[in-house]
Amino acid sequence: MISSIKRFLIGRPLKSTELGEQKLSKTKALAILSSDALSSVAYGPEQILIVLITVGAAAFWYSIPIAIGVLILLTALILSYRQIIFSYPHGGGAYVVSKENLGVIPGLVAGGSLLVDYILTVAVSVSAGTDALTSAFPLLHSYNVVIAIVFVVLITILNLRGVTESASILAYPVYLFVLALFILIGVGIYHIVSEQVSPGLHTPIGTPVAGISLFILLKAFASGSSALTGVEAISNAIPNFKNPAPNNAAKTLIAMGAFLAVLFSGIIFLAYYYGIAPSEKVTVVSQIAEDTFGRNFMYYFIQGTTALILILAANTGYSAFPLLAVNLAKDKFIPRMFTIRGDRLGYSNGIMILGIASVILIIAFKGRTEHLIPLYAVGVFIPFTLSQTGMIIKWIREKPKGWIPKLTINTIGALISFIVMLMFFLTKFTQVWPVLIFLPIIIFVFYQIKKHYEAVGDQLRVSTSELSIPIEGNVMIVPVAGITQVVENSLNYAKSLSPEQIIAVYVAFEREDEKKFEEKWKKWQPDIRLVTLHSYYRSIIQPLTKFIDIVEHKASESNYQVTVIIPQFIPKKGWHNILHNQSSILIRTILLYRRNVVITTVPYHLKK
C-alpha cells in the first residue's frame, strides 16, 4: 500500500542511464533557478518603503536613488557570479569559492549560511505568496500558516518527482508572472505619460525632507537589497544544466539579471509616482495593480501570478539546497545520505530535509514574512561577501589574462555586499542576531561530523601492520521461548553450521515452568544443551544478556566466536505484528551493542 502511494505521488523509478534526460534547458532553468530572485520584486521595493515611511511619505522619492544603488550591486553580483560559473564549472558556488581561496572555516561559514538560507528561501517565499493570496481574499488571513504548510508539502512532492518534471510544471507560472508585471509596468507608465495619474500623489525628486539621515538611507538600501536574494542559486546548480553547462548557466544568469533589473525598477518607479505607502494588510504590488486596473480581471491575474511565483520561488531552494548539500557531504561535513539519488534521480534526502525544516520555520515564525526577510537577507550577504573576497584572492594569486577588470568587479561586489551585511547587523540586530548563534553551532557540528568520518575511516582501513586474530571455533546461543517450529527451524540452521557447541537458553519466571520445560526439552532435543535461567523480575533481557556476557568472556580466552541465533516468526500480514510481544526485536537491538557478539536472525514465515 505504501509503495503504491509512493508511486502515485512520485512516479516510477528512473534508471541511472536516464540522468542526462533530467538536465535543464536554459528556458526551464531560468524559470526554476530565477524564481527566487524574480519573486523578490514583490517584496524588495516594499522593504525600502517600510524604512522610508518612518520619516514620512515625503521621503519616498529617495526610493529612486536607493533603487539605482541596488541595481549597481545587482550588476556587480551578476558579473561576479558569471566569473564564478566559468572558474568553478562543477557548482558549489560560494562554498567552493570560499573554501578554496579563503580556507575551510570561511568555506563552512558560506556553506552553513547558504544551507540555512535555502531553508529560509522556502519559508519566506511561501509565506510571502500566502500574504499575496490573502491580500486578494482577506477572509483567509487567519489560515496563513496552514495554507503555507500545504504549499510546502505540494512543492516538496513535486520536486521528489524529478528536476525536469517540476521544471515543466513550474515554468508557466514564472513566465506568466513576468508577463503580468510587464503589462502592469507598461500600462502604469502609459497612464503616467498620458497624465491619467495626478503628479500631486508623490513628492518631487530632490525635495528636502526633515529627519532623513545617511543611516536611514543605508538601512533602506540594505532592506531593498533583499530583492537580490537568489542571485547565487545558478552558480550552485551548474550540474543541473544541459551541456555545455557553464555556458548555459552564464546565459541564464544574464537573462535573470536583466529581468530582475527591469521589474525591480518598474515597481519602484510606479510605487513612487503613485505615492504608494506600505500596508500590513495589502502589499505594494497589490496597491499598484488596483490603482492601475481597479479590482477587475487584470488585478486578480497579477495577484494570482504574484502569489504563484512567491510560492514557487521556494523551488530555487529545492534546486540549490540538495546540490550544496552534496558538496558538503563529499567533503564529509554533513551525512553521506545527502549524496544518494532517489527513485527519480534527484537528491531526495536533501529535498525532504529542506521541506521538513521549512515547515518547522513557518510554524515557529507563524508565517510572518517581515520577521523572516532580514534573517533571510543577511544569510545571503554573508556568502556574497565571502565569495567575492575569495575571487579577489584568486585573481591576485593566479593573475590570468585580463584579471584586472575581473578583480575590479569582485572588489566592488565585495565592498557593497559587506556594507549591506553590516547595515543589517547594525539596523536590524534584534531580528538577525540568531545568525551569530546558529552559524558557530553549525560549524561545530560540521567539524564533529568530519571528525567522526575520519575516525571511522581510520578504524576500517586495512593495515598490514595490524594482523587480526584467527577464530578457532564458534559457540551458538539460541534463546528459546518454547517448543515450536520456529525454534526447531533455528536449531536446524545452527546445526547446519557445524559449530563446536550449541546452547539453548530458556528464561523462566516460575520455578515450576523451569522444571517442566527441562523435562520436555530432554525428550525433544536430547543432543542440544539447555540452560535455564530464572528471572526474579520477569525480565527476559537482563538474565539473557548476563549469560551471553559470561559465555563471551570465556570464549574469548580460547579465540572462540559467540553467535546468538534469534528465532523470529514473521506474520503474514503486517498489522499482525502489533498482536505479539516482539521480544526478538528487543533482544537483537540490545545485543547489537555487544562488541564481540554476532547476531543472526532466523525468520519463520507464517502462512495464515
MARKE-46676 format. One record per residue (C-alpha): residue in one letter; x, y, z. Coordinates in steps of 0.05 Angstrom, whole numbers, plus 5000, padded with zeros to 4 digits. Layout:
<rs>
AXYZ/...
</rs>
This chain:
<rs>
M500050005000/I505650495020/S509350314956/S503050454914/I502151134947/K509451304935/R508951104861/F502651534854/L505752154886/I512852094859/G512351664797/R516151054771/P523550984788/L528351224735/K534550854712/S541451164725/T542451194650/E536551684646/L540352214686/G542052604623/E534652694608/Q533853044676/K538353624656/L535254314648/S534954744585/K536155494592/T528755644588/K526855164643/A532955344686/L531156084682/A524255934710/I526655454764/L533055794787/S530956514778/S524156464811/D527056664879/A530557284852/L524757484808/S519657374863/S523457844910/V520958414865/A514358304902/Y517258484970/G524058814958/P521359504938/E516459454996/Q522159365045/I525160035022/L518560395033/I517660085102/V524160415124/L522761085090/I515661145119/T518861225188/V521061915164/G514662065126/A511461975057/A515462575033/A521662135036/F519061644985/W522961994929/Y529361714960/S526961024936/I529361224866/P536761344882/I536560754930/A533960314874/I539660554829/G544560334884/V541159644887/L541859584811/I549259744815/L550059194867/L545958724823/T550558864763/A556758724804/L553858074831/I551557834763/L558357964731/S561857654791/Y557757024793/R558656964718/Q566156924731/I564956414786/I560955974738/F566855934690/S572055874745/Y568255324782/P564054964730/H562354374775/G558054814820/G558454944894/G558255704888/A560356104949/Y562155484990/V567255214940/V570055914923/S570856094997/K573855425017/E578955404961/N581256134967/L579956345039/G580455695077/V576055155106/I572755575160/P570556145113/G568055605066/L563955285121/V561255965141/A558956075069/G556255365063/G552755375130/S549656065115/L547055815048/L544155175076/V540255575127/D538656105074/Y535555595027/I531055365084/L529256095094/T528156165019/V522655655022/A519655945086/V519956675062/S517456524991/V511556105013/S509756595069/A510157185021/G505956804970/T500756665023/D500757405041/A499457584968/L493757074966/T490457335030/S491258055005/A486457874950/F482057454995/P482257765065/L477757215095/L483756735090/H488357165135/S487256715196/Y489456095157/N496256365134/V500455825169/V496155245147/I496055485074/A503555585075/I504854875102/V500254575048/F504254934994/V510954695023/V508353975022/L505954034950/I512554344925/T516553804962/I512653244928/L513353594861/N520953624869/L521352904890/R518452744822/G524853004789/V528053644764/T525353614693/E518253464713/S517954014765/A521154504716/S516054334663/I510354494710/L513355094746/A515955464685/Y508955704665/P507256094729/V514156424728/Y513456674657/L506256874670/F508657294729/V513957634686/L508657774632/A503758034685/L508858524714/F511058754645/I503758914630/L502859254697/I509159674688/G507559834615/V500360044630/G502560424692/I507760824653/Y502560954598/H497761244650/I503361684676/V505461924606/S498162054587/E497362454652/Q492061984680/V495861974746/S495962604787/P503062884798/G500763104867/L500962384892/H508562404900/T513862874926/P518563144871/I525562844869/G530463284907/T525363554957/P528763675024/V525963205078/A526763345152/G529462765193/I532762395136/S539862145150/L545261725119/F543761175169/I536461135147/L538461135074/L543460575085/K538260185124/A533260275067/F538660065017/A540259435058/S532859265062/G531859364988/S537858914974/S533558334998/A530958344926/L537758054906/T536857404945/G537256804899/V542457114851/E547556594873/A542955984861/I545155884788/S552555824807/N550755284857/A546554884807/I551054854746/P550854084746/N543354124732/F544454464664/K544954134596/N551754144563/P555454594555/A553254714627/P557655324644/N555655704580/N548255554591/A548755744664/A552256404647/K546956594595/T541356424644/L544656854697/I544957454650/A537657364630/M535657324702/G539457964718/A536158334661/F529158124681/L530458284754/A533258974738/V527259164694/L521858904741/F525059194804/S526059884771/G518959884744/I515659714811/I519860234848/F518160774797/L510660624798/A510560584875/Y513961264878/Y509661604825/Y503161324852/G505161524923/I504160814948/A505160725024/P506660035053/S500859695089/E500659095134/K494258835101/V495658985027/T502258904990/V505359464949/V504459064884/S497058964901/Q496159714912/I499559884846/A495359374808/E488859634840/D490660364824/T492460174752/F486759694734/G481759714791/R479059064820/N477958724753/F480758114717/M487758414708/Y488258574783/Y486757854801/F491257594746/I497058004774/Q495557804845/G494757074825/T501257034787/T504857424842/A502356934894/L504356344850/I511456584837/L512456764910/I510456064929/L514255734872/A520456154887/A521455634941/N523555174884/T530155544878/G531755284948/Y529654584927/S534254624866/A540454914902/F540054624973/P540953884952/L546954054907/L550354474960/A549053905010/V552353424961/N558753844960/L558853885036/A557453145043/K563152964994/D567753365040/K564852965099/F561953565135/I554753315133/P551852605129/R553352195067/M545952055057/F545652735021/T549752444964/I544751894948/R539951994889/G532751784898/D528051404853/R527352004806/L534852144805/G534252754849/Y537652814916/S531252634953/N534252645023/G536253375015/I529353544986/M525653215044/I530053525098/L529154205066/G521554125066/I521253905139/A525854465163/S521754985125/V515254755156/I518354805225/L520755505210/I513855735184/I510555475247/A515855795292/F515056475259/K507556395248/G508456545174/R510257275186/T514557455125/E517058115152/H520257745211/L523857255164/I526457725110/P532158055150/L534757385174/Y533957125103/A537657715071/V543457725119/G544356975107/V545357135033/F550057725041/I554957345085/P556556845028/F556057414977/T561657775014/L565857145024/S565256914952/Q567157604925/T573057634972/G575156934952/M575157134878/I579457744895/I584557284927/K584156814867/W585557364815/I591257654856/R594456974866/E593556704795/K593757354754/P590657054690/K589957454626/G585158034635/W584957954710/I584758694728/P577558814704/K575458174739/L578858394803/T575359064799/I568458744791/N569558284850/T572358854893/I566259284881/G561658694895/A565358514959/L565259224986/I557859344973/S555958654998/F559958775062/I556659455072/V549659145063/M551358575111/L554059075162/M547759505156/F543358905171/F547258775235/L547159505255/T539959675239/K536259015249/F540358675302/T534258455341/Q531958055280/V538657795254/W542257625319/P540556875312/V545756855256/L551256965308/I548656365347/F546955855295/L553055955249/P558155755303/I553655175323/I553154945250/I560654995240/F561854605305/V557054055281/F560554045213/Y567253915247/Q564353385293/I561453015233/K568153065197/K571752815259/H567052215263/Y568052025190/E575652075197/A575451645260/V571151125224/G575851135165/D581951025209/Q578650435243/L576150105180/R582550185140/V586049525127/S593149565155/T598549045143/S601749225210/E595549005248/L594148265240/S587248015260/I586847435310/P584246805275/I577646505302/E578745795329/G571445605335/N564245825345/V559345775403/M552045845384/I547046115434/V539646035416/P534546385461/V528245965462/A521246145486/G518145455478/I518044825437/T515545075369/Q517045015295/V520345705299/V525445445350/E526444795311/N527845185247/S533145595283/L536344985315/N536844635248/Y540245245220/A545145255278/K546744515267/S548044625193/L553745095210/S557444535249/P559244955309/E563344685367/Q557544785415/I550144975412/I546945245476/A539445355480/V537545865533/Y530645895566/V528646445614/A523246245664/F519246675710/E516746095754/R520745505782/E515245015762/D515545255689/E523145175691/K522744435712/K517144265663/F520944575605/E527344195622/E523543535621/K520243685554/W526943905524/K530543255543/K525242865504/W525243345445/Q532543555435/P536843105479/D543243265439/I542944015450/R544944305516/L539544715551/V541045265601/T535045515641/L535446195674/H530746435728/S528447155724/Y526347445791/Y523848095760/R520247795699/S525448065650/I528047645593/I533448145572/Q537448215637/P538847475653/L539947305579/T545047855566/K548647695631/F549346975610/I551647175540/D556947625571/I559547055614/V560046585554/E563347115511/H568647255564/K570446515569/A570246415494/S574847005481/E580346655522/S580346095471/N579346545410/Y572246285401/Q566746695369/V559946755403/T553946775356/V546946895382/I541646595336/I534946925347/P528646555325/Q523347015297/F516646865265/I514047345211/P506447435208/K503147405140/K500148105149/G504048695174/W498748925224/H499148255260/N505848475290/I502248925340/L498948305369/H505647995391/N511048195441/Q516648275390/S521748025442/S526447805386/I527048525360/L528548775430/I533848235442/R537148385375/T537249135389/I540549045457/L545748545431/L547848985373/Y551849395423/R555748785449/R562648865418/N564548135407/V557847805395/V555047635326/I547447665319/T543747235268/T536147255258/V532846635230/P525846825204/Y520046345202/H514446585157/L507346435178/K502446235123/K495946485152/
</rs>
